[in-house]
Amino acid sequence: MPRLRRYTLALPLLFLAAAPHSAPDRRPITETDLFKFTWAADPQISPSGSQVLFVRVNVNEDKDRYETQIFVVPSDGSAPPRPLTSGRNDRSPRWSPSGREIAFVRTPEPVDGKSKPSQIYIISMDGGEARALTDAPKGASSPVWSPDGRTIAFASTPDSASPALTKADSAKRAADSALKKHVSDVRVITRAQYRWNGGGYTDVTAHNHIWTVPASFTASGGLQTAKQITFGEFDEGEPVWAPDGSRLYFTSNRRLEPYYESGGAELYSVPASGGAIVKVASIDGDVGTIALSPDGKRIAFTGTANAKPVRFFDQPDLFITDATPGSTPRNLTTGYDFDVESGIGSDQHAPRAGNGGGIIWSRDGRSVVVVTTENGRANLMRFSTSDGKVDSVTTGDHEIISYTANIDGSKIITLISTPVNIGDLFVVNANAPRSAPRQITRINDGLFSTLDLSAPEEIWYTSFDGKRIQGWILKPPHFDRAKKYPLILEIHGGPNTAYGYSFTHEFLWMAAKGYVVLYTNPRGSTSYGQDFANVIQFHYPGDDYKDLMIGVDEVLKRGYVDSTQMGVTGGSGGGVLTNWTITQTHRFAAAVSQRSIADWSGFWYSADFTLFNPTWFRGAPWEDPKNFAEVSPITYIKNVTTPLMLIEGESDMRTPPAMGGEQMFRALKYLHKPAVMVRFPEETHELSRSGRPWHRVERLRHIVGWFDKYLQHQTTTVYDVR
């Protein structure tokens, strides 16, 4: 549902060079190759530009978990990456200004079955073991070095009663604890938005604040005392130091109930030594990533400005403002009708350790570089800070997932993914626009040199009202145009996101199993401009379904797909459209709807985020019941004849199972229609992207198993009524 913004990059030369050729000694990709995948994440270039840190993520199949470790590689690619840390949950590496030390976050291994909070550690590039720098009771994260290298700012939650509690409440808690009386676990909910997918129920007494700690140890080798810099009942985002080290800048949404308003996070600052928080700037909308100019006089930030009337989708833009309180931001990208600091949908972004990127200033302050998405591609673009003039830094068919630049912004390390490569590090010369990136890692070459992977064919077609729709056809290895193949239509979620030139394991395995896979970006998708993404407001699903069906017809015209052996699947928003599709047509022989919605009224009441503003709907369900019913698949459930599998994460708070799969399943069983529900314990809405490794493999097996049963008529008893 609401999209997660990610990053992307590529060049045609790179894409073609990376595509493996069919060869007798290569094998098809399998679902269990997930256990062999390795991901790079969060690259960080050294101050000198000579070395790059990154987080290496791999699967521990036996323990059914992901492990993260920090590696370092020369930026010229002269040597292979080597491990820098020895932990199994190390992440967020950050160079000191001198380049001699690294701060990072480590979660220690549990002791006697009890987990321990994450802390910030320091390791010297000269060698030696990492040492804990913090001992925060609630853990520490997001380390940021001060410009002089003497202090590290970080984020943590105070281990004390919230200031929002009255003295009487605090005293009662203390008394209960002292007497070892029963402490209630009953939740008193006062906010409409009270839980979050993946995060569980919100603790309204716990807030993420900014702290600082000396980046050194005491004379006796002990820990220095950390100092809390911000206080109160609101959360602060990751801090950014002023170039002179005098202040810390951050974003924060300081509204008790923000869902009643259209505003989001605003830009604030606080003295680095602590003191009064001041608002620097805001827009009628939401402020995202921030970056100070080299001289500290200006701030560039990404943000989404609200429209009047309220829109379904607000395209992210790039803004610039003075670093003085009360300044008025200026939108640099009013003439650029694509998505700033956005990305491409995939099931193979690193499942742990996050990404990186943001905004890169030139040394002279005349331009900034940031990733954008255009037509299913994500590349680095340079914008003039005076007039917003835009130039390409990179071009091509790939995704820049994350990136990092040296001090003057001339050398950029990018993490690039293509449809046939999960992701590797490349060097980009920012002073030579459009020059080919130079590869410095080959993380998965050992595995991928053995795989026979197909590269997608890009297509464009005209929909019913003249809109041009982009899509891709992925064919099985050793494709024979004279044969007839079964087809699977894949529908992305969001709905404001996009498929494109990125690695997607699910598609590749389906192709390896003998399916032609079609994936498209119907109206409502991002990377095609503001109007294209917003046109589905109050009509979702609707005309986007027509775009999908015309795409299917385009493939059928090619003559190699059997129209009686077609399946459809999608997750989240794609699950909504899967449910919708089988209520509108009988063209598909099987369907798999994943973490979906069947009844929009129920979703309005139970999702983790709120729809109180007229973005998706004109009002509440009781104010506009006709609209809610008209676009709810459950309204048309009697029309369904397609055998349907429902896939649900039992801890999904974004699309609660009761509002999607459970409704569709129960209704179809009542109607004596073929249906099965597959439920994954403890999994959230992120099952397909970062769920437990074995669950991700089992999910793929069930999806393809259902299609094998109904499209290829393979015998199985797994889905028989027992």
Residue pairs with C-beta under 8 A, 6 or more apart in sequence:
1 493
1 494
1 572
1 573
1 607
1 609
1 654
1 655
1 685
2 494
2 496
2 609
3 493
3 494
3 496
3 497
3 526
5 288
5 316
5 341
5 342
5 343
6 342
6 343
6 344
6 349
6 355
6 401
7 341
7 342
7 343
7 355
7 357
7 371
7 378
7 399
7 400
7 401
7 402
7 403
8 343
8 344
8 371
8 373
8 377
8 378
8 379
8 398
8 399
8 400
8 401
8 417
8 500
8 501
8 502
9 371
9 378
9 379
9 380
9 394
9 396
9 398
9 399
9 400
9 401
9 403
9 414
9 416
9 426
9 428
9 437
10 377
10 378
10 379
10 394
10 395
10 396
10 397
10 398
10 399
10 400
10 416
10 418
10 501
11 394
11 395
11 396
11 397
11 398
11 436
11 437
12 395
12 396
12 397
13 396
13 436
14 396
14 398
14 416
14 418
14 426
14 436
14 437
14 439
15 396
15 397
15 398
15 418
15 419
15 420
15 455
15 501
18 418
18 420
18 421
19 418
19 420
19 453
19 455
20 26
20 420
20 448
20 449
20 451
20 452
20 453
22 452
22 477
22 478
23 452
25 450
26 450
26 451
26 452
27 450
27 451
27 452
28 451
28 452
28 477
28 512
28 513
29 451
29 452
29 453
29 505
29 508
29 509
29 512
30 509
30 512
31 505
31 509
31 697
31 700
31 701
31 704
32 697
33 447
33 451
33 505
34 59
34 505
34 693
34 696
34 697
34 700
35 59
35 61
35 693
35 697
36 59
36 447
37 58
37 59
37 348
37 422
37 444
37 447
37 505
38 56
38 57
38 58
38 422
38 443
38 444
39 56
39 57
39 58
39 348
39 349
39 350
39 351
39 353
39 422
39 423
39 443
40 54
40 55
40 56
40 57
40 350
40 415
40 423
40 424
40 425
40 441
40 443
41 54
41 55
41 56
41 57
41 68
41 91
41 350
41 352
41 353
41 354
41 355
41 356
41 402
41 415
42 54
42 55
42 91
42 92
42 93
42 350
42 353
42 354
42 355
42 356
42 402
43 52
43 53
43 54
43 356
43 402
43 403
43 404
43 413
43 414
43 415
43 425
44 52
44 53
44 54
44 93
44 94
44 95
44 356
44 404
45 51
45 52
45 75
45 95
45 404
45 405
45 406
45 411
45 413
46 52
46 53
46 75
46 95
46 99
46 406
47 95
47 97
47 98
47 99
47 406
47 407
48 99
48 406
49 75
49 406
49 407
49 411
50 74
50 75
50 76
51 72
51 73
51 74
51 75
51 99
52 72
52 73
52 74
52 75
52 404
52 413
52 425
52 440
53 70
53 71
53 72
53 84
53 93
53 95
53 102
54 70
54 71
54 72
54 73
54 81
54 93
54 415
54 425
55 68
55 69
55 70
55 71
55 90
55 91
55 92
55 93
55 350
55 352
55 353
56 68
56 69
56 70
56 71
56 81
56 83
56 443
57 66
57 67
57 68
57 350
57 351
57 352
57 353
58 66
58 67
59 65
59 66
59 67
59 693
60 66
60 67
60 88
61 693
61 694
64 692
64 693
64 694
65 692
65 693
66 351
66 352
66 690
66 693
67 88
67 89
68 88
68 89
68 90
68 91
68 352
68 353
69 83
69 85
69 86
69 87
69 88
69 90
70 83
70 84
70 85
70 90
70 91
70 93
70 102
70 104
71 81
71 82
71 83
71 84
72 81
72 82
72 84
73 79
73 80
73 81
73 82
73 425
73 440
73 441
74 440
75 411
75 413
75 427
75 440
76 427
76 440
77 427
77 438
77 439
77 440
77 441
80 441
81 441
81 443
84 93
84 102
84 123
85 104
85 106
85 121
85 123
85 130
86 129
86 130
87 106
87 107
87 108
87 130
88 109
89 106
89 107
89 108
89 109
89 118
90 104
90 105
90 106
90 121
91 104
91 105
91 106
91 352
91 353
91 354
92 104
92 105
92 141
92 142
92 143
92 353
92 354
93 102
93 103
93 104
94 102
94 103
94 104
94 143
94 144
94 145
95 101
95 102
95 145
96 102
96 103
96 145
96 149
96 215
97 145
97 147
97 148
97 149
98 149
99 125
100 124
100 125
100 126
101 122
101 123
101 124
101 125
101 149
101 215
102 122
102 123
102 124
102 125
103 120
103 121
103 122
103 133
103 143
103 145
103 152
103 215
104 120
104 121
104 123
104 130
104 143
105 118
105 119
105 120
105 121
105 140
105 141
105 142
105 143
106 118
106 119
106 121
106 130
106 132
107 115
107 116
107 117
107 118
108 116
108 119
109 116
110 116
117 136
117 137
117 138
117 139
117 140
118 139
118 140
118 141
119 132
119 133
119 134
119 135
119 136
119 139
119 140
120 132
120 133
120 134
120 140
120 141
120 143
120 152
120 154
120 213
121 130
121 131
121 132
121 133
122 130
122 131
122 133
122 215
123 129
123 130
123 131
131 217
132 223
133 152
133 213
133 215
133 217
133 223
133 224
134 140
134 154
134 156
134 213
134 223
134 226
135 223
136 156
136 159
136 211
136 226
137 159
138 156
138 157
138 158
138 159
138 206
139 156
139 157
140 154
140 155
140 156
140 211
141 154
141 155
141 156
142 154
142 155
142 238
142 239
143 152
143 153
143 154
144 152
144 153
144 154
144 238
144 239
144 240
144 241
145 151
145 152
145 215
145 241
146 152
146 153
146 212
146 215
146 241
146 245
146 272
147 241
147 242
147 243
147 244
147 245
148 245
149 215
150 214
150 215
150 216
151 212
151 213
151 214
151 215
151 245
151 272
152 212
152 213
152 214
152 215
153 210
153 211
153 212
153 229
153 239
153 241
153 248
153 272
154 210
154 211
154 212
154 213
154 226
155 208
155 209
155 210
155 211
155 236
155 238
155 239
156 208
156 209
156 211
156 226
157 206
157 207
157 208
157 209
158 207
158 209
158 228
161 169
161 170
161 173
161 205
162 204
162 205
162 206
162 207
162 233
163 231
163 232
163 233
164 204
164 205
164 233
165 173
165 205
173 183
175 181
176 182
176 183
177 183
187 194
187 201
190 204
191 202
191 204
191 256
191 257
192 257
192 259
192 610
192 612
193 202
193 259
193 608
193 609
193 610
194 201
194 202
195 201
195 202
195 608
195 653
196 202
196 608
196 653
197 608
197 652
197 653
197 654
197 684
197 685
197 686
198 653
198 684
198 685
198 686
200 653
207 232
207 233
207 234
207 235
208 235
208 236
209 228
209 229
209 230
209 231
209 232
209 235
209 236
210 228
210 229
210 230
210 236
210 239
210 248
210 250
210 270
211 226
211 227
211 228
211 229
212 226
212 227
212 229
212 272
213 224
213 225
213 226
213 227
214 224
216 224
217 223
217 224
218 224
227 274
228 274
229 248
229 270
229 272
229 274
230 236
230 250
230 270
230 277
233 256
234 252
234 253
234 254
235 252
235 253
236 250
236 251
236 252
236 268
237 250
237 251
237 252
237 265
238 250
239 248
239 249
239 250
240 248
240 249
240 250
240 290
240 291
240 292
241 247
241 248
241 249
241 272
241 292
242 248
242 249
242 269
242 272
242 292
242 296
242 323
243 292
243 294
243 295
243 296
244 296
245 272
246 271
246 272
247 269
247 270
247 271
247 272
248 269
248 270
248 271
248 272
249 267
249 268
249 269
249 280
249 290
249 292
249 299
249 323
250 267
250 268
250 269
250 270
250 290
251 265
251 266
251 267
251 268
251 287
251 288
251 290
252 265
252 266
252 268
253 263
253 264
253 265
253 266
253 286
254 266
255 261
255 263
258 264
259 610
259 612
259 613
260 612
262 284
262 285
262 306
262 310
262 613
263 282
263 284
263 285
263 286
263 306
264 285
264 286
264 287
264 304
265 286
265 287
265 288
266 279
266 281
266 282
266 287
267 279
267 280
267 281
267 282
267 287
267 290
267 299
267 301
267 321
268 277
268 278
268 279
268 280
269 277
269 278
269 280
269 323
269 325
270 276
270 277
270 278
278 325
279 325
279 326
280 299
280 321
280 323
280 324
280 325
280 326
280 327
281 287
281 299
281 321
281 322
281 326
281 327
281 328
281 329
282 329
283 303
283 305
283 319
283 329
284 305
284 306
285 303
285 304
285 305
285 306
285 314
286 303
286 304
287 301
287 302
287 303
287 319
288 301
288 302
288 303
288 304
288 316
288 341
289 301
289 302
289 341
289 357
289 358
289 359
290 299
290 300
290 301
290 359
291 299
291 300
291 301
291 358
291 359
291 360
291 361
291 368
292 298
292 299
292 323
292 361
293 299
293 300
293 323
293 361
293 365
294 361
294 363
294 365
295 365
296 323
297 322
297 323
298 320
298 321
298 322
298 323
298 365
298 385
299 320
299 321
299 322
299 323
300 318
300 319
300 320
300 332
300 359
300 361
300 368
300 385
301 318
301 319
301 320
301 321
301 329
301 359
302 316
302 317
302 318
302 319
302 340
302 341
302 359
302 370
303 316
303 317
303 319
303 329
304 314
304 315
304 316
304 317
305 314
305 317
305 331
306 314
307 314
309 614
310 613
310 614
310 615
311 534
311 537
311 615
312 496
312 524
312 533
312 534
312 536
312 537
312 538
312 540
312 615
312 616
313 496
313 524
313 526
313 530
313 533
313 534
313 537
315 337
315 338
315 339
315 340
315 526
315 529
315 530
315 533
316 339
316 340
316 341
316 342
317 331
317 332
317 333
317 334
317 336
317 340
318 331
318 332
318 333
318 340
318 341
318 359
318 368
318 370
318 383
318 388
319 329
319 330
319 331
319 332
320 329
320 330
320 332
320 368
320 385
321 327
321 328
321 329
321 330
331 388
332 383
332 384
332 385
332 388
333 340
333 383
333 388
333 390
334 388
335 388
336 372
336 383
336 388
336 390
337 529
337 530
338 372
338 373
338 374
338 527
338 528
338 529
339 372
339 373
339 526
339 527
340 370
340 371
340 372
341 357
341 358
341 359
341 370
341 371
341 372
342 371
342 372
342 373
342 378
342 526
342 527
343 371
343 373
343 378
343 399
343 401
344 373
344 376
344 377
344 378
344 399
344 498
344 499
344 500
344 501
344 502
344 527
345 492
345 493
345 494
345 497
345 498
345 499
345 500
345 502
346 399
346 417
346 502
346 503
346 504
346 689
347 504
347 505
347 506
347 688
347 689
348 417
348 422
348 423
348 502
348 503
348 504
348 505
349 355
349 401
349 417
349 689
350 401
350 423
351 689
351 690
352 690
355 401
355 402
355 415
356 402
356 403
356 404
357 370
357 371
357 400
357 402
357 403
357 404
358 370
359 368
359 369
359 370
360 368
360 369
360 370
360 403
360 405
360 409
360 412
360 430
361 367
361 368
361 409
362 368
362 369
362 408
362 409
363 407
363 408
363 409
365 385
366 384
366 385
366 386
367 382
367 383
367 384
367 385
368 382
368 383
368 385
369 380
369 381
369 382
369 383
369 393
369 405
369 409
369 412
369 430
370 380
370 381
370 383
371 378
371 379
371 380
371 381
371 400
371 403
372 378
372 379
372 380
372 381
373 498
373 500
373 526
373 527
374 527
375 470
375 500
375 527
375 528
376 458
376 470
376 472
376 498
376 499
376 500
376 501
376 521
376 527
377 396
377 397
377 398
377 399
377 500
377 501
377 527
378 398
378 399
378 400
378 500
378 527
379 392
379 393
379 394
379 395
379 396
379 400
380 392
380 393
380 394
380 400
380 403
380 412
380 414
380 428
380 430
381 390
381 391
381 392
381 393
382 390
382 391
382 392
382 393
382 430
382 433
383 389
383 390
384 390
391 433
392 433
392 434
393 412
393 428
393 430
393 433
393 434
394 400
394 414
394 428
394 434
394 437
395 434
397 418
397 458
397 501
398 416
398 417
398 418
398 501
398 502
399 416
399 417
399 418
399 500
399 501
399 502
400 414
400 415
400 416
401 415
401 416
401 417
401 423
401 502
402 414
402 415
403 412
403 413
403 414
403 415
403 428
404 412
404 413
405 411
405 412
405 413
405 430
406 412
409 430
410 429
410 430
410 431
411 427
411 428
411 429
411 430
412 427
412 428
412 430
413 425
413 426
413 427
413 428
413 440
414 425
414 426
414 427
414 428
414 437
415 423
415 424
415 425
415 426
416 423
416 424
416 425
416 426
416 437
417 423
417 501
417 502
417 503
418 501
418 502
418 503
419 455
419 456
419 474
419 501
419 502
419 503
419 504
419 508
420 448
420 453
420 455
420 503
421 444
421 448
421 503
422 443
422 444
422 503
423 443
423 503
424 439
424 440
424 441
424 442
424 443
424 444
425 439
425 440
425 441
426 437
426 438
426 439
426 440
427 437
427 438
427 440
428 435
428 437
429 435
452 477
452 478
452 512
453 477
453 508
454 474
454 475
454 476
454 477
454 479
454 508
454 511
456 472
456 473
456 474
456 507
457 472
457 473
457 474
457 475
458 470
458 471
458 472
459 470
459 471
459 472
459 473
459 551
459 554
460 468
460 469
460 470
460 471
461 468
461 469
461 471
461 550
461 551
461 554
462 468
462 469
462 550
463 469
463 523
463 543
463 546
463 547
463 550
464 543
464 546
464 550
465 543
467 523
467 532
467 547
469 520
469 521
469 522
469 523
469 547
469 550
469 551
470 520
470 521
470 528
471 518
471 519
471 520
471 521
471 551
471 554
472 499
472 518
472 519
472 520
473 516
473 517
473 518
473 555
474 507
474 508
474 510
474 511
474 516
474 517
474 518
474 519
475 485
475 511
475 516
476 485
476 511
476 512
476 513
476 514
476 515
476 516
477 511
477 512
479 560
481 559
481 560
482 560
483 560
484 560
484 561
484 562
484 565
485 514
485 515
485 516
485 560
485 561
485 562
485 565
486 514
486 515
486 516
486 561
486 562
486 565
486 566
486 567
486 707
486 711
486 712
487 515
487 516
487 517
487 518
487 552
487 555
487 561
487 562
487 565
487 566
487 567
488 510
488 515
488 516
488 517
488 518
488 566
488 567
488 568
488 569
488 707
488 711
489 518
489 519
489 548
489 551
489 552
489 566
489 567
489 568
489 569
489 588
490 499
490 506
490 507
490 517
490 518
490 519
490 569
490 570
490 574
491 519
491 522
491 548
491 568
491 569
491 570
491 573
491 574
491 577
491 578
491 581
492 498
492 499
492 519
492 521
492 525
492 570
492 573
492 574
493 570
493 571
493 572
493 573
493 574
493 575
494 524
494 525
494 526
494 572
494 573
495 524
495 525
495 536
495 540
495 544
495 573
495 576
495 577
496 524
496 525
496 526
496 533
497 525
497 526
497 573
498 521
498 525
498 526
498 527
498 528
499 519
499 520
499 521
499 525
500 521
500 527
505 700
506 688
506 700
506 703
507 517
507 519
509 700
509 704
510 517
510 704
510 707
511 517
513 704
513 708
514 712
515 567
515 707
515 711
516 555
516 560
516 561
518 551
518 552
518 555
520 547
520 548
520 551
521 527
521 528
522 544
522 545
522 547
522 548
522 551
523 532
523 533
523 535
523 536
523 543
523 544
523 547
524 532
524 533
524 535
524 536
524 540
524 544
525 532
525 533
526 533
535 543
536 542
536 543
536 544
537 615
537 616
538 616
538 617
538 618
538 627
539 631
540 576
540 616
540 631
541 576
541 577
541 580
541 631
541 633
542 631
544 577
545 577
545 580
545 581
545 584
548 577
548 581
549 581
549 585
549 587
552 566
552 587
555 561
556 563
563 587
564 589
565 589
565 711
565 712
566 587
566 588
566 589
566 711
567 588
567 589
567 590
567 591
567 592
567 706
567 707
567 710
567 711
568 578
568 581
568 582
568 588
568 590
568 591
568 592
569 578
569 591
569 592
569 593
569 594
569 703
569 707
570 576
570 577
570 578
570 593
570 594
571 594
571 595
571 596
571 647
571 688
572 594
572 595
572 596
572 654
572 655
572 685
574 594
575 593
575 594
575 595
575 596
575 597
575 655
575 660
576 596
576 597
576 633
576 660
578 591
578 592
578 593
578 594
578 596
579 593
579 596
579 597
579 598
579 633
579 634
579 660
579 664
580 633
581 588
581 591
582 588
582 591
582 639
582 640
582 641
582 642
582 644
583 633
583 635
583 636
583 637
583 639
583 640
584 636
584 639
586 641
586 642
588 642
589 642
589 643
589 710
589 711
590 642
590 643
590 644
590 645
590 706
590 707
590 709
590 710
590 711
591 642
591 643
591 644
591 645
592 644
592 645
592 646
592 647
592 702
592 703
592 706
592 707
593 644
593 645
593 646
593 647
593 660
593 661
593 664
594 646
594 647
594 687
594 688
594 699
594 703
595 647
595 648
595 649
595 652
595 654
595 655
595 660
595 661
595 685
595 687
596 646
596 655
596 660
596 661
596 664
597 603
597 633
597 655
597 659
597 660
598 632
598 633
598 634
598 637
598 659
598 660
598 661
598 663
598 664
598 667
599 632
599 634
599 659
599 663
600 617
600 621
600 628
600 631
600 632
601 621
601 625
601 628
601 629
601 632
602 656
602 658
602 659
602 663
603 655
603 656
603 659
603 660
604 611
604 617
604 620
604 621
604 628
605 621
606 656
606 658
606 659
607 653
607 654
607 655
607 656
607 659
608 653
608 654
609 654
611 617
617 624
617 627
617 628
618 624
618 627
621 628
629 635
633 664
634 663
634 664
634 667
637 664
637 667
637 668
637 671
638 671
640 668
640 671
640 673
641 673
643 673
643 674
643 675
643 706
643 710
644 664
644 665
644 668
644 673
644 674
644 675
644 676
645 675
645 676
645 677
645 678
645 702
645 703
645 706
645 719
646 660
646 661
646 662
646 664
646 665
646 675
646 676
646 677
646 678
647 661
647 677
647 678
647 680
647 687
647 699
647 702
647 703
648 657
648 660
648 661
648 662
648 677
648 678
648 679
648 680
649 657
649 679
649 680
649 683
649 684
649 685
649 686
649 687
649 691
650 657
650 679
650 680
650 681
650 682
650 683
651 682
651 683
651 684
652 683
652 684
652 685
652 687
653 684
653 685
654 684
654 685
655 685
657 679
661 677
662 677
664 675
665 675
665 676
665 677
668 674
668 675
669 675
676 706
676 719
678 699
678 702
680 687
680 691
680 695
680 698
680 699
682 692
683 691
683 692
683 695
684 691
687 695
687 696
687 699
688 696
688 699
691 699
705 716
705 718
705 719
706 719
708 714
708 716
709 716
709 719
